[in-house]
């Protein structure tokens, strides 16, 4: 069989009215692929219905429709266990694993890094978590931080916890707080940045969308709240509350108002570098809080040494209001 053709299917009466991605994800038709993989394949134009390419996963199929899938056969992906990947465990119970991810560590394999990620250590120390999640290379991973962003991350140890956390993130119930050192003086003491974002074709960069009609790809809403908690001679320390979770959202939004995160070469340019600065963007995921199984959980990760030391060396501090210590609270509701 041609490796690019899984099979041609005729929709039976019992599946009439199903979404196309659900129809192809069901049983033997999926060829071992996840629904996410099927959906991405449809959006890439690899599926036809009655001889016509369909790029909309939500399209409903009808009895008698002829569906042809040209999705590549799934190549089984495995994680290389590596117990030496550095991160601190902030909290753990039967369902949850909460970690403090250092800057420089990826969440899961990608690009040239296939063994030094959070996922590789999970594979070594929590083999049962390999069955949790939507992808074999992302065990228990419900949300992510950029490689060079440090801070608190919650992972799911069980399938039920994964589904619960996914729902909480999807419904925006989980409250996230970041700390960022930005270039220049932020005009307002607090504010809301409400600018939609889209991927920039052919690059890792995302962009603010001023006119959605000029963008061919998907445009997503993105909202970031902030307040100034420390002012320095040429930099401000912000507490940030993202209301949506788009890729690079905080970094793009702060650059858009003229105050890029210090050290962020992707959105701030080369001028973001200065003597003594850590070799990364100074963005830290400080706090996660959310309800879970009848409890109100709060997890915090202290500023890492590189961030703290650079901040302490800055001139002209007016009110250095960053948290000196972090705590993790998981009491009853």
C-alpha positions in Angstrom: 0.0 0.0 0.0 1.2 3.5 -0.8 2.5 4.8 2.6 0.8 8.2 1.9 -2.7 6.6 1.7 -4.2 5.0 4.8 -7.4 3.9 3.1 -10.6 5.1 1.4 -13.7 4.9 3.6 -17.4 5.1 2.8 -19.4 6.7 5.7 -21.9 4.2 7.2 -25.3 5.3 8.4 -24.2 5.2 12.1 -21.5 7.8 11.4 -23.6 10.2 9.4 -23.4 13.7 10.9 -20.0 13.2 12.6 -17.2 15.7 12.2 -14.6 14.7 9.7 -11.8 14.7 12.2 -13.9 12.5 14.6 -14.8 10.1 11.8 -11.1 9.6 10.8 -10.0 9.4 14.4 -12.3 6.5 15.2 -11.0 3.0 15.6 -9.2 1.4 12.6 -9.6 4.5 10.5 -7.1 6.4 12.6 -4.2 4.1 11.8 -2.9 4.9 15.3 -2.9 8.6 15.0 -4.2 11.0 17.6 -7.1 13.3 16.9 -4.7 16.2 16.9 -2.6 14.5 14.2 -5.7 13.8 12.1 -6.9 17.4 12.5 -3.6 18.8 11.4 -3.5 16.5 8.4 -7.0 17.7 7.3 -5.9 21.3 7.7 -2.9 20.5 5.5 -5.2 19.4 2.7 -4.4 15.6 2.9 -8.0 14.5 3.1 -10.7 14.5 0.4 -14.5 14.0 0.6 -16.2 12.7 -2.6 -13.1 13.6 -4.6 -12.8 17.2 -3.3 -10.1 18.3 -0.9 -11.5 19.4 2.5 -9.3 21.5 4.9 -12.0 22.0 7.6 -11.9 19.4 10.4 -15.4 20.4 11.6 -17.0 19.5 8.3 -19.9 17.0 8.8 -19.8 13.8 6.8 -23.0 12.1 5.5 -24.0 8.5 4.9 -22.4 7.4 1.6 -19.7 10.0 1.5 -16.4 8.7 0.2 -13.5 9.9 2.4 -9.9 9.4 1.2 -7.1 10.0 3.7 -3.5 10.6 2.4 -2.1 11.1 5.9 1.4 9.6 6.3 1.5 6.5 8.4 2.4 7.3 12.0 6.0 6.7 13.0 6.1 5.6 16.6 8.0 8.2 18.7 9.7 7.3 21.9 11.4 9.3 24.7 14.9 8.7 25.8 14.9 8.6 29.6 17.3 11.1 31.2 17.2 11.5 35.0 19.8 14.3 34.9 17.6 17.1 33.4 17.6 19.9 36.0 14.4 21.1 37.6 13.1 21.4 41.2 9.9 19.7 42.3 7.7 22.2 44.1 4.8 19.8 44.9 3.6 16.3 44.2 0.6 14.2 44.9 -1.2 11.3 43.3 -2.5 13.5 40.4 -0.2 16.5 40.1 3.5 17.2 39.7 4.5 20.8 40.0 8.0 21.8 39.0 10.3 24.9 38.8 11.7 24.8 35.3 15.0 26.6 34.8 15.8 28.8 31.8 17.6 26.9 29.1 15.5 23.7 29.4 12.9 22.8 26.9 9.6 21.2 27.9 9.7 18.4 25.4 11.9 17.2 22.5 12.0 19.5 19.5 14.6 20.8 17.0 18.1 19.5 18.0 17.3 18.8 21.6 15.9 15.3 21.9 17.3 14.2 25.3 17.7 17.2 27.6 14.1 18.2 28.2 11.6 18.0 31.0 9.8 15.2 29.2 13.0 13.1 29.1 13.3 13.3 32.9 9.6 12.5 33.3 10.2 9.4 31.2 13.0 8.3 33.5 11.4 9.0 36.9 7.6 8.7 36.1 7.3 5.9 33.5 3.5 5.7 34.1 3.1 9.3 32.9 4.0 8.1 29.3 0.4 7.1 28.9 -0.9 10.6 30.0 -1.5 13.3 27.4 -2.1 13.7 23.7 1.4 13.0 22.4 4.1 10.4 23.3 6.8 13.0 23.5 4.8 15.2 25.9 3.9 13.0 28.9 1.6 14.8 31.3 2.3 18.2 29.7 -0.8 20.4 29.7 0.9 23.8 29.2 4.4 25.0 28.4 7.0 27.7 29.0 9.4 28.9 26.3 12.9 27.3 26.6 14.4 30.5 28.0 11.5 31.4 30.3 11.9 30.0 33.9 9.2 29.2 36.5 6.4 27.1 37.7 4.8 24.4 35.5 2.1 21.9 36.5 2.0 18.4 34.9 -0.7 15.7 35.1 0.3 12.3 36.5 -3.0 10.6 35.6 -5.3 10.7 32.6 -8.2 12.1 34.8 -5.9 14.9 36.1 -4.8 15.7 32.5 -8.4 16.0 31.3 -9.3 18.2 34.4 -6.3 20.5 33.9 -6.9 20.8 30.2 -10.5 21.9 30.9 -9.3 24.4 33.5 -6.7 25.9 31.1 -9.2 25.9 28.2 -11.9 27.7 30.3 -9.2 30.2 31.6 -9.9 29.3 35.2 -6.2 28.9 36.0 -4.6 32.2 37.1 -1.1 32.8 35.9 1.3 35.4 37.2 4.6 36.3 35.6 7.5 38.7 36.4 9.2 40.5 33.6 12.0 43.1 33.5 11.3 45.3 30.5 13.3 47.9 28.7 12.4 51.6 29.3 9.7 53.3 31.4 6.2 51.8 31.1 3.8 54.8 30.7 0.9 53.5 32.8 1.2 52.0 36.3 -1.1 49.3 35.2 -3.0 48.4 32.0 -4.5 45.8 29.6 -3.0 44.9 26.3 -5.7 43.5 24.0 -4.1 42.7 20.6 -4.8 39.6 18.5 -1.9 37.5 17.3 -1.0 35.3 14.4 1.9 33.2 13.3 4.4 34.7 10.9 4.8 32.4 7.9 8.2 30.7 7.8 9.5 31.8 11.1 9.2 31.1 14.9 7.9 34.7 15.3 4.3 35.6 16.0 2.9 39.1 15.2 0.3 41.5 16.3 -2.6 41.6 13.9 -4.0 45.1 13.2 -6.2 44.1 10.2 -7.3 40.5 10.2 -8.3 40.7 6.5 -4.6 41.0 5.7 -3.7 37.7 7.4 -4.3 34.4 5.6 -3.7 32.2 8.7 -5.6 31.9 11.9 -5.9 35.0 14.1 -6.3 34.5 17.8 -7.4 36.8 20.5 -4.8 37.7 23.1 -5.2 39.7 26.3 -2.5 40.6 28.9 -2.9 42.6 32.1 0.1 44.1 33.8 1.1 46.4 36.7 4.5 48.0 37.5 6.0 46.8 40.8 9.5 48.3 40.5 11.1 51.2 38.6 14.7 51.5 37.7 16.7 54.1 35.8 16.1 52.5 32.4 13.9 49.4 33.1 10.7 48.5 34.9 9.8 45.3 36.7 6.3 44.2 35.9 3.8 41.7 37.4 1.9 40.2 34.4 -1.4 38.4 34.3 -2.0 36.7 30.9 -5.7 36.1 30.3 -5.0 33.9 27.2 -2.2 31.5 26.6 -0.9 32.2 23.1 2.6 31.3 22.0 5.1 34.2 22.9 2.1 36.3 24.0 3.7 38.2 26.8 6.9 38.9 24.9 5.0 40.2 21.8 2.5 42.3 23.8 5.2 44.0 25.8 7.3 44.7 22.6 4.1 46.1 21.0 3.8 48.8 23.7 7.4 49.7 23.3 8.8 47.9 26.4 10.2 44.6 25.2 11.4 42.0 27.8 15.1 42.6 28.5 17.2 39.9 26.9 14.5 39.0 24.3 16.4 39.0 21.0 13.5 37.7 19.0 11.1 40.6 19.8 13.5 43.2 21.2 16.4 43.0 18.9 20.2 43.0 19.5 20.0 46.2 21.6 18.4 44.2 24.3 21.9 42.8 25.3 24.0 44.6 27.9 27.0 43.7 30.2 26.1 41.4 33.0 22.7 40.4 31.7 21.8 36.7 31.7 21.8 35.1 28.2 18.0 34.8 28.0 14.8 36.9 28.2 14.1 38.0 31.8 10.7 36.5 32.1 9.7 34.2 34.9 6.5 32.3 35.6 6.1 33.2 39.3 2.6 31.8 40.3 -0.1 29.4 39.2 -3.4 29.1 41.2 -6.5 27.1 40.4 -9.2 25.0 42.0 -8.6 21.2 41.9 -10.6 18.4 43.6 -12.2 20.7 46.2 -9.0 22.6 47.0 -7.7 26.0 46.1 -4.1 25.4 45.0 -1.4 28.1 44.8 2.2 27.3 43.5 5.0 29.8 43.4 8.6 29.6 42.1 11.1 32.2 43.4 13.1 34.3 41.1 16.1 32.3 39.9 19.6 33.6 40.9 20.5 35.0 37.4 17.4 37.1 37.3 17.7 38.2 41.0 21.4 39.1 40.8 20.9 41.2 37.6 17.9 43.0 39.1 19.9 43.7 42.3 22.7 45.3 40.3 20.5 47.8 38.5 20.8 51.5 39.3 18.0 53.7 40.5 15.6 51.3 42.1 12.6 53.3 43.3 10.5 50.5 44.7 11.9 47.0 44.2 8.7 45.2 44.9 9.6 41.7 43.7 8.9 38.7 45.9 11.9 37.6 47.9 10.4 34.2 48.7 7.9 31.9 47.1 5.5 29.5 48.8 3.3 26.7 47.7 -0.1 26.5 49.3 -2.5 23.6 48.8 -5.0 23.8 51.6 -8.8 23.1 51.5 -11.3 25.1 49.7 
